[in-house]
Structures are given as C-alpha cells and as structure tokens.
Amino acid sequence: MRRPTRAGILLAAGIAACTFSREISVHPHQLLKPLPSGLVNSFNMEEQLKRGMIPEVLEFLAGPGGRTVDSTRGARVAGRALLERGDFAGALPLLERAHAEEGRQQDRAETAWAAAQACYWLGSFEQSARWVRTARAEGLVIPEGWVAFLESAGAERLYGGSKEGTRLVLKMEFGRPRIPRLLVRLNDRETDAMVLDTGASLSLLTESAATRLGVTRVEGATASATGLHRGEIPMGFGWAKTVKIGELTLEHVPFGILPDDALTFGTSTTPYRFDGVLGVHLLKELDWLVSYESRQVRAVRLPHAFRRGSREQNVFFRRLKPMVRTSMNQEPWFLFLLDTGSEPTMLTRSGIQRAHLFHGEASYPMTLEGIGQSRVSWGKVSKVTVGVEKYMVRYADIIVKEEGEGIEDGVVGSSFLGNFDVTIRFSTMTLSLERPVDRRLREEAEAKEGRPSPF
C-alpha cells in the first residue's frame, strides 16, 4: 500500500562525482515515431493505464471497444483514468458504482482508496475520510492519523478567500539552491521564503514555523512523509486561517508539519533552511506562469468547482502528485513527476527498463546532498534526451534514482524547467514551455491585437 502522505521533495544542494557532466542543450521536441494505433484493447487496458496511457484508455472506453468490457471492470478502469485526468467529479460516481459491484475484496479496497483520493482533490475531506475508513476495513494499510486529519477539516470550505480570476504577480527567489521560493504571509505573519513545490502532495511547514505562525494543530493526527533522499519522516497536521501570496488570499488551508531538520538542505557547512513549501493541493487552485530567467511568478485564481482537462492535456495526477507526459530519447510516452521543488532532473531504474534504451551502459555512483542534510548515493547514465511539449533537453549525464515508487519513470526538475518560461495550467492540465524572448514577443503581439495575457 502506498501511503497517501508522501512529501515528494528533492532539493539537492551539491553533487559529489567528478565524472558527472552538467552539460545540456535545448532542442525542438521531435518524436522518432508516434504511438501505434490500437494500443489499448479490452485485454490490456489496466496495464496500459498503469503505463500512463490515460488519454488512450479513456478513448478506448468511449469507443466501440469499450462496449465489450464488463460493466464493473469498465467503471473501475474509467473511474481511475478520470481520477488521473483530474476529472474528480466525473470519476467519483464510477468509482462508487464499481465499489458496490466488485466481488474481490482487494479490488473493493483499492477502488475505495481511489474514491477517497477523488474526494480529497475535490476538497470534500469528510467524505474522503469515510472512504479511507472503508478502504482500511477492506484491508489497506492507511494511517489513522491521515483519517483524523481529514475529519478535522470541518464544514468550512477549503481554500476560500480571493474570488475567481484574482491575479498575483510576485518576484521569486531562485538560486542556491536552484528552486523557486516565494515570500508568503501566513495567518497575517511573515514567513521566510517558501518553496513553490509541485512535487509535494500537501503544503508543509516545519515544527518551529507552525508554532511561530499560529497554525492550529490537529491533536493526535500523525502519519509519515517520504522525501527522495531518505526514509519516512514523522508528520503532523494543522490548519492555517489564511495564506497570502502577493495580493491573493486563501482561507482554511491545510498543512503537514515536519521536524525542523526535514526542510534543511545542503551540507552542514552550507545549509539552506526554509519555513515550508507550497504543495500541489494548494497550487492546483491557480494557473501558474513561472519565469525562471526574470525571477517572476504570475498566477490566476481558478473557479471553485469545475472539470479539469483538455485535448492537449499532458499533466495527470497519480499517487496524489502531478505527473507530466514526456518522451525519453524521442520515444513516447513516459510519466515523470513534475517537481518544481527538485533541482535535478532524473530517471528511475524502472523508467530505464521501460525505455529499453540503456542496456549494457555503465552506471556511475554519485552522491547528492539533500533533505535533512542527508546523503544518498545514486547512479547516472549518459546521453539522454527528455522531451516535454515543444522542447527537449539533451543531458550529457543524468541522475538515476534506484527506487521509483511515487515518481514513476523519472522527475522533471529545475535543470529542465529552468531553461524556459513555464506555464502550469491546472485548469487544462497542461505544462507549456516557451523561451523567455518568445513569450515576451508573443505577449507584445497579443497586446497590440487587444488580447491581454490571462496572467
């Protein structure tokens, strides 16, 4: 059972490997070949969904082939695919139906957990808690502290505050380490810079920051988070009355609370400490434009209840985190964790095996400094190209993380994203890339035509 409280943070302050090259080059994204037609059928649709072929599975189920699939199985697969597409309201009734009709207890438990995730993303924490209790009763191991946290939400709407369409423009810190940080007011008190971290499932604070900023603790609610650098970290939970980012205010905001050293990065001689991170459960409430070169973040508030997704969708939710569809060495398609809180871009060993690209190539050991000033030794492979949307980045060397649980085939971090102006639209579930000069010229031309920027 993969626990629902994974922090998913990687902030590597240094790489100690004399054979590791940081050389990269940026190119237009071109695939060597498209996906074959007829990829999904009634025999392999679960396996293809697991591989990340979410649009293809939904297309199959909506077509003639879908009518040949058993009703319960079709509801289960369609519900999970819609959950990963971000259509949580559309997924929930299918998952409820599949759960009611399932015969095998394991399938019932996993479907209950999927329904709990849909309610979690919808902000219906009380309903999510009921589904978690059902999944626990049917055999899944989910911490009681997670249930207590969900039940503590009460009747107040999560992320109230500023109305739909409210915009923010804010300078960001970027460099040493190379991850975006924003100045935030929490409960009307100043914080140190907080990391804008799409790789964190939930927003996080350190123990001392939570106390200093007046966060209301959930007594007795404890679970664990897992960073990419070390094992499980004890985590409590709490609620902030307000979080203010620029001129935009969010109300009734949930946080995980970690030990102070969990958000200290780097070596003992050059530590970097942060009060916390803004995780994807908060970030999904806005569309974002992150301009790495100009050190600026823009965002716009999204409607409270709407169906996410689009035909151009390349971002999906899995294991309570956003995944982006990528190519690897110009071959489609793979799912990488979209992680603005990670400096390096990396592959997983399972992603390499899926790609069938690197058999026989040596893997060189290297050491990274990271979360809680921990050290971890991973490997690297050479001459790898990672492609997203219009661009691909060619790496002379790229890190290989041995375990892939929770991050699928790899991680897209700032060594990739920092080359662009990055638009993350949680409304359409798309990640778009532009070179900074191209974006400026496009916005100037659109302004002359009377088409103002949505940001």
One Martini backbone bead per residue (centre of mass of N, CA, C, O) as a GRO file, in nm:
protein
  455
    1MET     BB    1   0.094   0.037   0.025
    2ARG     BB    2   0.044   0.370  -0.059
    3ARG     BB    3   0.077   0.634   0.096
    4PRO     BB    4  -0.087   0.962   0.116
    5THR     BB    5   0.197   1.097   0.261
    6ARG     BB    6   0.385   1.237   0.030
    7ALA     BB    7   0.619   1.479  -0.024
    8GLY     BB    8   0.820   1.485  -0.272
    9ILE     BB    9   1.131   1.590  -0.210
   10LEU     BB   10   1.399   1.760  -0.401
   11LEU     BB   11   1.713   1.914  -0.270
   12ALA     BB   12   2.006   1.955  -0.432
   13ALA     BB   13   2.317   2.107  -0.335
   14GLY     BB   14   2.504   1.860  -0.439
   15ILE     BB   15   2.768   1.704  -0.646
   16ALA     BB   16   2.980   1.410  -0.584
   17ALA     BB   17   3.117   1.378  -0.910
   18CYS     BB   18   3.371   1.388  -1.136
   19THR     BB   19   3.196   1.238  -1.385
   20PHE     BB   20   2.986   1.470  -1.387
   21SER     BB   21   2.781   1.624  -1.631
   22ARG     BB   22   2.607   1.948  -1.694
   23GLU     BB   23   2.554   1.919  -1.984
   24ILE     BB   24   2.336   2.100  -2.209
   25SER     BB   25   2.058   2.093  -2.453
   26VAL     BB   26   1.830   2.268  -2.670
   27HIS     BB   27   1.531   2.143  -2.842
   28PRO     BB   28   1.319   2.047  -3.049
   29HIS     BB   29   1.041   1.846  -3.037
   30GLN     BB   30   1.100   1.504  -3.143
   31LEU     BB   31   0.971   1.219  -3.279
   32LEU     BB   32   1.045   0.914  -3.418
   33LYS     BB   33   0.753   0.806  -3.321
   34PRO     BB   34   0.447   0.714  -3.286
   35LEU     BB   35   0.194   0.587  -3.162
   36PRO     BB   36   0.028   0.319  -3.188
   37SER     BB   37  -0.239   0.187  -3.298
   38GLY     BB   38  -0.431   0.008  -3.086
   39LEU     BB   39  -0.302  -0.007  -2.793
   40VAL     BB   40  -0.587  -0.045  -2.673
   41ASN     BB   41  -0.759  -0.307  -2.493
   42SER     BB   42  -0.947  -0.542  -2.317
   43PHE     BB   43  -0.674  -0.692  -2.215
   44ASN     BB   44  -0.472  -0.406  -2.147
   45MET     BB   45  -0.590  -0.150  -1.991
   46GLU     BB   46  -0.452  -0.165  -1.714
   47GLU     BB   47  -0.158  -0.162  -1.816
   48GLN     BB   48  -0.180   0.107  -1.975
   49LEU     BB   49  -0.254   0.279  -1.734
   50LYS     BB   50   0.004   0.223  -1.572
   51ARG     BB   51   0.187   0.352  -1.816
   52GLY     BB   52   0.006   0.634  -1.889
   53MET     BB   53  -0.248   0.579  -2.100
   54ILE     BB   54  -0.502   0.770  -2.042
   55PRO     BB   55  -0.629   0.878  -2.308
   56GLU     BB   56  -0.638   0.598  -2.448
   57VAL     BB   57  -0.829   0.459  -2.251
   58LEU     BB   58  -1.068   0.659  -2.277
   59GLU     BB   59  -1.104   0.623  -2.581
   60PHE     BB   60  -1.171   0.324  -2.575
   61LEU     BB   61  -1.418   0.338  -2.376
   62ALA     BB   62  -1.580   0.542  -2.580
   63GLY     BB   63  -1.588   0.317  -2.773
   64PRO     BB   64  -1.665   0.015  -2.905
   65GLY     BB   65  -1.475  -0.148  -2.712
   66GLY     BB   66  -1.612  -0.061  -2.439
   67ARG     BB   67  -1.880  -0.239  -2.486
   68THR     BB   68  -1.714  -0.523  -2.420
   69VAL     BB   69  -1.698  -0.443  -2.127
   70ASP     BB   70  -1.734  -0.493  -1.824
   71SER     BB   71  -1.901  -0.288  -1.619
   72THR     BB   72  -1.724  -0.292  -1.364
   73ARG     BB   73  -1.451  -0.269  -1.500
   74GLY     BB   74  -1.510  -0.008  -1.657
   75ALA     BB   75  -1.564   0.170  -1.407
   76ARG     BB   76  -1.292   0.134  -1.271
   77VAL     BB   77  -1.108   0.235  -1.503
   78ALA     BB   78  -1.248   0.504  -1.564
   79GLY     BB   79  -1.225   0.623  -1.280
   80ARG     BB   80  -0.913   0.622  -1.268
   81ALA     BB   81  -0.863   0.789  -1.524
   82LEU     BB   82  -1.021   1.043  -1.433
   83LEU     BB   83  -0.857   1.094  -1.181
   84GLU     BB   84  -0.584   1.139  -1.344
   85ARG     BB   85  -0.709   1.375  -1.523
   86GLY     BB   86  -0.895   1.556  -1.298
   87ASP     BB   87  -1.195   1.424  -1.296
   88PHE     BB   88  -1.338   1.390  -1.003
   89ALA     BB   89  -1.647   1.408  -1.045
   90GLY     BB   90  -1.649   1.186  -1.272
   91ALA     BB   91  -1.517   0.949  -1.104
   92LEU     BB   92  -1.691   0.892  -0.848
   93PRO     BB   93  -1.945   0.733  -0.958
   94LEU     BB   94  -1.778   0.501  -1.079
   95LEU     BB   95  -1.640   0.411  -0.815
   96GLU     BB   96  -1.897   0.355  -0.656
   97ARG     BB   97  -2.006   0.137  -0.846
   98ALA     BB   98  -1.766  -0.055  -0.842
   99HIS     BB   99  -1.768  -0.106  -0.537
  100ALA     BB  100  -2.061  -0.230  -0.526
  101GLU     BB  101  -1.977  -0.470  -0.753
  102GLU     BB  102  -1.748  -0.591  -0.627
  103GLY     BB  103  -1.599  -0.906  -0.526
  104ARG     BB  104  -1.316  -0.831  -0.458
  105GLN     BB  105  -1.160  -0.701  -0.190
  106GLN     BB  106  -0.915  -0.563  -0.320
  107ASP     BB  107  -1.077  -0.400  -0.527
  108ARG     BB  108  -1.248  -0.251  -0.320
  109ALA     BB  109  -1.019  -0.111  -0.169
  110GLU     BB  110  -0.891   0.040  -0.415
  111THR     BB  111  -1.152   0.190  -0.491
  112ALA     BB  112  -1.187   0.339  -0.225
  113TRP     BB  113  -0.918   0.494  -0.244
  114ALA     BB  114  -0.989   0.642  -0.506
  115ALA     BB  115  -1.236   0.790  -0.386
  116ALA     BB  116  -1.075   0.939  -0.169
  117GLN     BB  117  -0.906   1.105  -0.369
  118ALA     BB  118  -1.133   1.256  -0.510
  119CYS     BB  119  -1.230   1.400  -0.249
  120TYR     BB  120  -0.965   1.537  -0.179
  121TRP     BB  121  -0.946   1.712  -0.441
  122LEU     BB  122  -1.241   1.843  -0.387
  123GLY     BB  123  -1.246   1.904  -0.058
  124SER     BB  124  -1.391   1.634   0.070
  125PHE     BB  125  -1.282   1.524   0.359
  126GLU     BB  126  -1.511   1.369   0.499
  127GLN     BB  127  -1.561   1.174   0.260
  128SER     BB  128  -1.274   1.069   0.243
  129ALA     BB  129  -1.269   0.941   0.526
  130ARG     BB  130  -1.485   0.727   0.469
  131TRP     BB  131  -1.324   0.583   0.244
  132VAL     BB  132  -1.078   0.515   0.413
  133ARG     BB  133  -1.226   0.335   0.614
  134THR     BB  134  -1.311   0.131   0.404
  135ALA     BB  135  -1.027   0.052   0.306
  136ARG     BB  136  -0.932  -0.046   0.582
  137ALA     BB  137  -1.156  -0.266   0.624
  138GLU     BB  138  -1.044  -0.405   0.331
  139GLY     BB  139  -0.696  -0.392   0.393
  140LEU     BB  140  -0.572  -0.120   0.404
  141VAL     BB  141  -0.278   0.073   0.485
  142ILE     BB  142  -0.383   0.350   0.678
  143PRO     BB  143  -0.343   0.607   0.863
  144GLU     BB  144  -0.518   0.737   1.124
  145GLY     BB  145  -0.404   1.029   1.099
  146TRP     BB  146  -0.531   1.086   0.822
  147VAL     BB  147  -0.823   1.071   0.916
  148ALA     BB  148  -0.809   1.292   1.133
  149PHE     BB  149  -0.737   1.515   0.939
  150LEU     BB  150  -0.986   1.504   0.755
  151GLU     BB  151  -1.197   1.541   0.998
  152SER     BB  152  -1.084   1.843   1.076
  153ALA     BB  153  -1.209   2.039   0.854
  154GLY     BB  154  -1.500   2.056   0.833
  155ALA     BB  155  -1.734   2.288   0.679
  156GLU     BB  156  -1.525   2.456   0.567
  157ARG     BB  157  -1.391   2.587   0.301
  158LEU     BB  158  -1.144   2.529   0.102
  159TYR     BB  159  -0.984   2.786  -0.028
  160GLY     BB  160  -1.076   3.047   0.024
  161GLY     BB  161  -1.143   3.386  -0.071
  162SER     BB  162  -1.038   3.472  -0.338
  163LYS     BB  163  -1.158   3.521  -0.636
  164GLU     BB  164  -1.219   3.457  -0.934
  165GLY     BB  165  -0.939   3.594  -1.126
  166THR     BB  166  -0.730   3.644  -0.938
  167ARG     BB  167  -0.417   3.811  -0.924
  168LEU     BB  168  -0.055   3.748  -0.944
  169VAL     BB  169   0.259   3.926  -0.872
  170LEU     BB  170   0.594   3.783  -0.821
  171LYS     BB  171   0.877   3.757  -0.678
  172MET     BB  172   1.156   3.531  -0.703
  173GLU     BB  173   1.355   3.291  -0.577
  174PHE     BB  174   1.675   3.185  -0.745
  175GLY     BB  175   1.920   3.015  -0.595
  176ARG     BB  176   2.077   2.860  -0.373
  177PRO     BB  177   1.890   2.689  -0.458
  178ARG     BB  178   1.735   2.574  -0.772
  179ILE     BB  179   1.451   2.707  -0.647
  180PRO     BB  180   1.140   2.823  -0.598
  181ARG     BB  181   1.067   3.128  -0.404
  182LEU     BB  182   0.829   3.265  -0.165
  183LEU     BB  183   0.665   3.528  -0.023
  184VAL     BB  184   0.470   3.472   0.274
  185ARG     BB  185   0.154   3.495   0.439
  186LEU     BB  186   0.068   3.364   0.766
  187ASN     BB  187  -0.163   3.472   0.958
  188ASP     BB  188  -0.033   3.762   0.912
  189ARG     BB  189   0.265   3.639   0.879
  190GLU     BB  190   0.585   3.622   0.830
  191THR     BB  191   0.789   3.447   0.613
  192ASP     BB  192   0.989   3.269   0.483
  193ALA     BB  193   1.078   3.131   0.223
  194MET     BB  194   0.878   2.941  -0.003
  195VAL     BB  195   0.833   2.659  -0.173
  196LEU     BB  196   0.759   2.582  -0.504
  197ASP     BB  197   0.596   2.248  -0.485
  198THR     BB  198   0.471   2.007  -0.693
  199GLY     BB  199   0.605   1.744  -0.537
  200ALA     BB  200   0.404   1.816  -0.312
  201SER     BB  201   0.106   1.709  -0.194
  202LEU     BB  202   0.150   1.904   0.055
  203SER     BB  203   0.169   2.143   0.253
  204LEU     BB  204   0.458   2.272   0.445
  205LEU     BB  205   0.595   2.267   0.782
  206THR     BB  206   0.762   2.346   1.042
  207GLU     BB  207   0.744   2.337   1.371
  208SER     BB  208   0.842   2.630   1.429
  209ALA     BB  209   0.665   2.770   1.216
  210ALA     BB  210   0.388   2.679   1.316
  211THR     BB  211   0.416   2.823   1.589
  212ARG     BB  212   0.487   3.115   1.492
  213LEU     BB  213   0.215   3.117   1.283
  214GLY     BB  214  -0.049   2.990   1.424
  215VAL     BB  215  -0.110   2.695   1.393
  216THR     BB  216  -0.357   2.452   1.392
  217ARG     BB  217  -0.363   2.166   1.552
  218VAL     BB  218  -0.391   1.810   1.516
  219GLU     BB  219  -0.469   1.608   1.747
  220GLY     BB  220  -0.324   1.288   1.694
  221ALA     BB  221  -0.213   1.359   1.401
  222THR     BB  222  -0.024   1.103   1.241
  223ALA     BB  223   0.238   1.038   1.007
  224SER     BB  224   0.405   1.017   0.684
  225ALA     BB  225   0.691   1.111   0.506
  226THR     BB  226   0.862   1.114   0.173
  227GLY     BB  227   1.162   1.151   0.055
  228LEU     BB  228   1.421   1.109  -0.184
  229HIS     BB  229   1.665   1.079   0.048
  230ARG     BB  230   1.473   0.930   0.259
  231GLY     BB  231   1.286   0.814   0.474
  232GLU     BB  232   1.070   0.838   0.702
  233ILE     BB  233   0.868   1.117   0.822
  234PRO     BB  234   0.732   1.273   1.066
  235MET     BB  235   0.376   1.381   1.066
  236GLY     BB  236   0.174   1.642   1.098
  237PHE     BB  237  -0.115   1.864   1.151
  238GLY     BB  238  -0.275   2.163   0.999
  239TRP     BB  239  -0.421   2.506   1.025
  240ALA     BB  240  -0.479   2.787   0.824
  241LYS     BB  241  -0.652   3.071   0.789
  242THR     BB  242  -0.413   3.213   0.615
  243VAL     BB  243  -0.287   3.272   0.271
  244LYS     BB  244  -0.048   3.506   0.136
  245ILE     BB  245   0.001   3.582  -0.219
  246GLY     BB  246   0.050   3.867  -0.243
  247GLU     BB  247  -0.293   3.959  -0.328
  248LEU     BB  248  -0.358   3.660  -0.247
  249THR     BB  249  -0.620   3.482  -0.071
  250LEU     BB  250  -0.629   3.202   0.152
  251GLU     BB  251  -0.861   2.979   0.317
  252HIS     BB  252  -0.834   2.713   0.485
  253VAL     BB  253  -0.528   2.565   0.524
  254PRO     BB  254  -0.344   2.288   0.472
  255PHE     BB  255  -0.091   2.107   0.678
  256GLY     BB  256   0.215   1.983   0.712
  257ILE     BB  257   0.432   1.867   0.992
  258LEU     BB  258   0.779   1.902   1.042
  259PRO     BB  259   1.073   1.868   1.120
  260ASP     BB  260   1.317   2.100   1.099
  261ASP     BB  261   1.535   1.920   0.935
  262ALA     BB  262   1.354   1.846   0.679
  263LEU     BB  263   1.405   2.171   0.567
  264THR     BB  264   1.714   2.097   0.535
  265PHE     BB  265   1.975   2.184   0.310
  266GLY     BB  266   2.262   2.034   0.247
  267THR     BB  267   2.529   2.108   0.421
  268SER     BB  268   2.670   2.182   0.723
  269THR     BB  269   2.821   2.444   0.593
  270THR     BB  270   2.557   2.487   0.365
  271PRO     BB  271   2.270   2.566   0.469
  272TYR     BB  272   1.912   2.533   0.385
  273ARG     BB  273   1.631   2.715   0.509
  274PHE     BB  274   1.277   2.643   0.557
  275ASP     BB  275   0.950   2.682   0.650
  276GLY     BB  276   0.839   2.578   0.357
  277VAL     BB  277   0.571   2.452   0.140
  278LEU     BB  278   0.397   2.466  -0.168
  279GLY     BB  279   0.163   2.253  -0.261
  280VAL     BB  280  -0.054   2.099  -0.489
  281HIS     BB  281  -0.322   2.136  -0.330
  282LEU     BB  282  -0.289   2.447  -0.366
  283LEU     BB  283  -0.181   2.503  -0.661
  284LYS     BB  284  -0.450   2.397  -0.813
  285GLU     BB  285  -0.608   2.684  -0.761
  286LEU     BB  286  -0.406   2.760  -0.999
  287ASP     BB  287  -0.251   2.936  -1.244
  288TRP     BB  288   0.094   2.921  -1.385
  289LEU     BB  289   0.383   3.152  -1.414
  290VAL     BB  290   0.728   3.065  -1.461
  291SER     BB  291   1.008   3.293  -1.454
  292TYR     BB  292   1.330   3.224  -1.430
  293GLU     BB  293   1.495   3.460  -1.555
  294SER     BB  294   1.305   3.700  -1.410
  295ARG     BB  295   1.198   3.616  -1.131
  296GLN     BB  296   0.879   3.528  -1.187
  297VAL     BB  297   0.534   3.520  -1.068
  298ARG     BB  298   0.225   3.401  -1.197
  299ALA     BB  299  -0.138   3.418  -1.123
  300VAL     BB  300  -0.468   3.246  -1.126
  301ARG     BB  301  -0.780   3.208  -1.018
  302LEU     BB  302  -0.994   2.949  -0.983
  303PRO     BB  303  -1.255   2.783  -0.979
  304HIS     BB  304  -1.405   2.585  -0.751
  305ALA     BB  305  -1.599   2.428  -0.973
  306PHE     BB  306  -1.445   2.204  -1.207
  307ARG     BB  307  -1.339   2.063  -1.512
  308ARG     BB  308  -1.063   1.916  -1.596
  309GLY     BB  309  -0.903   1.957  -1.899
  310SER     BB  310  -0.780   1.842  -2.234
  311ARG     BB  311  -0.658   1.765  -2.544
  312GLU     BB  312  -0.355   1.878  -2.447
  313GLN     BB  313  -0.295   1.694  -2.226
  314ASN     BB  314   0.017   1.639  -1.991
  315VAL     BB  315  -0.127   1.630  -1.708
  316PHE     BB  316  -0.127   1.422  -1.410
  317PHE     BB  317  -0.269   1.222  -1.153
  318ARG     BB  318  -0.051   1.050  -0.911
  319ARG     BB  319  -0.020   0.981  -0.594
  320LEU     BB  320  -0.086   1.291  -0.527
  321LYS     BB  321   0.054   1.379  -0.808
  322PRO     BB  322   0.220   1.534  -1.066
  323MET     BB  323   0.227   1.433  -1.407
  324VAL     BB  324   0.439   1.418  -1.696
  325ARG     BB  325   0.454   1.393  -2.032
  326THR     BB  326   0.716   1.207  -2.189
  327SER     BB  327   1.014   1.176  -2.348
  328MET     BB  328   1.270   0.922  -2.443
  329ASN     BB  329   1.470   0.949  -2.683
  330GLN     BB  330   1.203   1.016  -2.868
  331GLU     BB  331   1.010   0.831  -2.698
  332PRO     BB  332   0.700   0.718  -2.642
  333TRP     BB  333   0.562   0.726  -2.318
  334PHE     BB  334   0.605   0.909  -2.008
  335LEU     BB  335   0.617   0.939  -1.644
  336PHE     BB  336   0.677   1.240  -1.469
  337LEU     BB  337   0.758   1.418  -1.215
  338LEU     BB  338   0.638   1.734  -1.126
  339ASP     BB  339   0.928   1.925  -0.987
  340THR     BB  340   0.997   2.238  -0.861
  341GLY     BB  341   1.159   2.111  -0.589
  342SER     BB  342   1.381   2.019  -0.803
  343GLU     BB  343   1.682   2.030  -0.939
  344PRO     BB  344   1.696   1.762  -1.061
  345THR     BB  345   1.693   1.555  -1.327
  346MET     BB  346   1.544   1.219  -1.358
  347LEU     BB  347   1.571   0.875  -1.334
  348THR     BB  348   1.454   0.554  -1.325
  349ARG     BB  349   1.505   0.228  -1.334
  350SER     BB  350   1.223   0.160  -1.450
  351GLY     BB  351   1.238   0.362  -1.686
  352ILE     BB  352   1.476   0.233  -1.828
  353GLN     BB  353   1.344  -0.042  -1.872
  354ARG     BB  354   1.104   0.066  -2.042
  355ALA     BB  355   1.289   0.196  -2.276
  356HIS     BB  356   1.522   0.011  -2.387
  357LEU     BB  357   1.820   0.195  -2.397
  358PHE     BB  358   2.062   0.099  -2.155
  359HIS     BB  359   2.192  -0.155  -2.219
  360GLY     BB  360   2.524  -0.185  -2.086
  361GLU     BB  361   2.545   0.069  -1.936
  362ALA     BB  362   2.706   0.246  -1.727
  363SER     BB  363   2.688   0.307  -1.370
  364TYR     BB  364   2.756   0.592  -1.177
  365PRO     BB  365   2.848   0.682  -0.880
  366MET     BB  366   2.670   0.917  -0.659
  367THR     BB  367   2.640   1.220  -0.455
  368LEU     BB  368   2.377   1.364  -0.257
  369GLU     BB  369   2.245   1.654  -0.125
  370GLY     BB  370   1.971   1.695   0.121
  371ILE     BB  371   1.734   1.619   0.306
  372GLY     BB  372   1.838   1.678   0.619
  373GLN     BB  373   2.139   1.649   0.527
  374SER     BB  374   2.147   1.420   0.343
  375ARG     BB  375   2.276   1.113   0.196
  376VAL     BB  376   2.298   0.987  -0.149
  377SER     BB  377   2.351   0.702  -0.363
  378TRP     BB  378   2.373   0.713  -0.707
  379GLY     BB  379   2.334   0.725  -1.048
  380LYS     BB  380   2.430   0.721  -1.405
  381VAL     BB  381   2.363   0.845  -1.732
  382SER     BB  382   2.414   0.886  -2.084
  383LYS     BB  383   2.269   1.037  -2.332
  384VAL     BB  384   1.987   1.210  -2.265
  385THR     BB  385   1.643   1.266  -2.367
  386VAL     BB  386   1.401   1.515  -2.267
  387GLY     BB  387   1.046   1.550  -2.345
  388VAL     BB  388   0.831   1.855  -2.360
  389GLU     BB  389   0.631   1.940  -2.573
  390LYS     BB  390   0.835   2.165  -2.762
  391TYR     BB  391   1.075   2.037  -2.586
  392MET     BB  392   1.425   1.933  -2.553
  393VAL     BB  393   1.668   1.779  -2.332
  394ARG     BB  394   2.018   1.730  -2.340
  395TYR     BB  395   2.212   1.493  -2.160
  396ALA     BB  396   2.515   1.392  -2.073
  397ASP     BB  397   2.401   1.364  -1.773
  398ILE     BB  398   2.197   1.146  -1.556
  399ILE     BB  399   2.011   1.068  -1.300
  400VAL     BB  400   1.967   0.765  -1.096
  401LYS     BB  401   1.695   0.630  -0.943
  402GLU     BB  402   1.635   0.333  -0.800
  403GLU     BB  403   1.366   0.430  -0.691
  404GLY     BB  404   1.002   0.474  -0.814
  405GLU     BB  405   0.816   0.535  -0.593
  406GLY     BB  406   0.592   0.802  -0.686
  407ILE     BB  407   0.763   0.875  -0.989
  408GLU     BB  408   0.804   0.655  -1.186
  409ASP     BB  409   1.028   0.741  -1.457
  410GLY     BB  410   1.067   1.037  -1.318
  411VAL     BB  411   1.213   1.379  -1.308
  412VAL     BB  412   1.107   1.717  -1.337
  413GLY     BB  413   1.327   1.974  -1.304
  414SER     BB  414   1.520   2.268  -1.309
  415SER     BB  415   1.720   2.165  -1.531
  416PHE     BB  416   1.473   2.197  -1.724
  417LEU     BB  417   1.274   2.440  -1.649
  418GLY     BB  418   1.502   2.679  -1.633
  419ASN     BB  419   1.495   2.724  -1.967
  420PHE     BB  420   1.206   2.853  -1.904
  421ASP     BB  421   0.881   2.943  -1.953
  422VAL     BB  422   0.632   2.826  -1.721
  423THR     BB  423   0.313   2.669  -1.781
  424ILE     BB  424   0.070   2.587  -1.527
  425ARG     BB  425  -0.240   2.426  -1.598
  426PHE     BB  426  -0.499   2.314  -1.393
  427SER     BB  427  -0.736   2.346  -1.589
  428THR     BB  428  -0.598   2.178  -1.850
  429MET     BB  429  -0.352   2.006  -1.783
  430THR     BB  430  -0.079   2.188  -1.853
  431LEU     BB  431   0.252   2.200  -2.001
  432SER     BB  432   0.434   2.495  -2.091
  433LEU     BB  433   0.689   2.607  -2.329
  434GLU     BB  434   0.916   2.896  -2.327
  435ARG     BB  435   1.103   3.120  -2.444
  436PRO     BB  436   1.139   3.426  -2.317
  437VAL     BB  437   1.140   3.587  -2.588
  438ASP     BB  438   0.885   3.455  -2.707
  439ARG     BB  439   0.685   3.546  -2.493
  440ARG     BB  440   0.723   3.850  -2.518
  441LEU     BB  441   0.645   3.872  -2.820
  442ARG     BB  442   0.365   3.747  -2.793
  443GLU     BB  443   0.244   3.949  -2.585
  444GLU     BB  444   0.285   4.202  -2.757
  445ALA     BB  445   0.110   4.111  -2.996
  446GLU     BB  446  -0.154   4.060  -2.830
  447ALA     BB  447  -0.182   4.348  -2.720
  448LYS     BB  448  -0.218   4.488  -3.003
  449GLU     BB  449  -0.487   4.293  -3.046
  450GLY     BB  450  -0.644   4.289  -2.759
  451ARG     BB  451  -0.484   4.035  -2.599
  452PRO     BB  452  -0.457   3.964  -2.299
  453SER     BB  453  -0.315   3.825  -2.048
  454PRO     BB  454  -0.419   3.580  -1.822
  455PHE     BB  455  -0.183   3.707  -1.613
   0.00000   0.00000   0.00000
